[in-house]
């Protein structure tokens, strides 16, 4: 019985951590849209080959991000405790943090 309670507590903590990281990821994606738009308006270019064809349509960029984040959120909500899932979420969040820092540096350099 005690082991079951410990597993349940660990599972709840994992879900809380995932929710926090996912919320951060959503925020970073929003910042990515804003900072990318600032860089483009200042004369910079989009270097992400996936976003290059649509980058000049902010509504399309937002739609793509909403769909991607919605799919990721649904997968995360259903995922069982898993180190690879948690590592992947942490890496993606770290990647988007680096993207925002890069966009800000480029904006001030342009």
Secondary structure, DSSP 8 states (H G I E B T S, - for coil): -HHHHHHHHHHHHHHHHHHHHHHHHHHHHHHHHHHHHHHHHTT-----TTTTTTTT-HHHHHHHHHHHHHHHHHHHHH--S-HHHHHHHHHHHHHHHHHHHHHHHHHHH-
